[in-house]
Amino acid sequence: MSSKVSEYELLLSEYCSRERIITLLRQYRPYLEMVPSLRRPQDSVITIPLPIVKIRPCRNSTIDESITAGSPLAIQLPCDLAVLMCDPEWKVKLGVEILVFIHRPDEEFSQLLGRWRKTQIYLERDYEWLMPLSEEHIFSDKAERILPLFILFQDTPERLKKGLMNAGLPCLIQQPTLKTEERVKIVADH
């Protein structure tokens, strides 16, 4: 496995942890402030790696005829992680969802941005999350607000960093290590 693939896989596996996703959000204050309880952050977020949504059928669609048929269609979103906000007392999902896009090996700017755009198209419809087993009881319908967060690496080409900044999209540079310490640098604060 190449070092770029292992770095991607390392971050994906690390951010499955609620503790690590909170650590990441601490590096981007506007999103950290959306966590319902900073006293109980572990109970305030749900992380879903390689998330799947069930898109409900709708009438008169011209985008994708397969979704207009009878039953909901399960789709794996092109993002790497979904971070759902959850009320720690009532155990209900709240209206903000953060979708994390980790720069994949050999991915160009248009491909990375294209993953966000495809996700936006899918989530324009009525949907519900396929929740982790431990959270299946939580009502998981469409969000009021969907926000992206892009994770780049130190050696990510400058054109990607510049492209995301110019598009006004929030991104962080991550330096993955096998140690438990995390080194994150803010690139753009949007």
C-alpha positions, 0 to 999 in steps of 0.5 A: 500500500502506498504511503498516500493510500495509507495516509488516507486510510489512517485518517478515515479510520481515525475520524470514525471515532467521535473523540477524533472528530471533535478534535478535528472540529476544535480546529475549525471554530465555526463548526465546533460552535455547532456541536450541541453540547461542548460539555458532552461532545461525545454524546453530541455527534454521530459519525458515519464513515462512507455514509449511505442515505435512503433517498425517497422517491419523488414525482416528476424528476428529470435528474435520475429516473431510478429514484422516481420508482416506488421504494427508497433507493439506498445510495453511498454518498461520495463523501468520506464521513458524515457528522450528524449533530445530536441532542445529548439529552433527548438523543435526537438528530438535530438540523446540521450535518457536516460532510467530510471530504478527505483528499484521496490519492491522485484526486484532482481539484475538479474530482474533489469538488465534484464529490461535494457537488454530487453530494449536494444533488443527492441531498436536495431530495428527501432522504434518511441516513442509514444509521450505525447499529448503535444509533438506529433508534435515532430519527434521521431525516433530511437536514436543515443545513448541510456543510462541507469540510475538506481535509488535505495533506501537507503534500496536497498540490497547491492548486487544490488548496488554492481552488478550495480557498478561492471557492470559499470552502473550509479546509484543514491540512492534516499531517497524519501520524501513527501517534495519537497527536494530531497536527491540523493547520487551518487553510481557509476559515469559511 
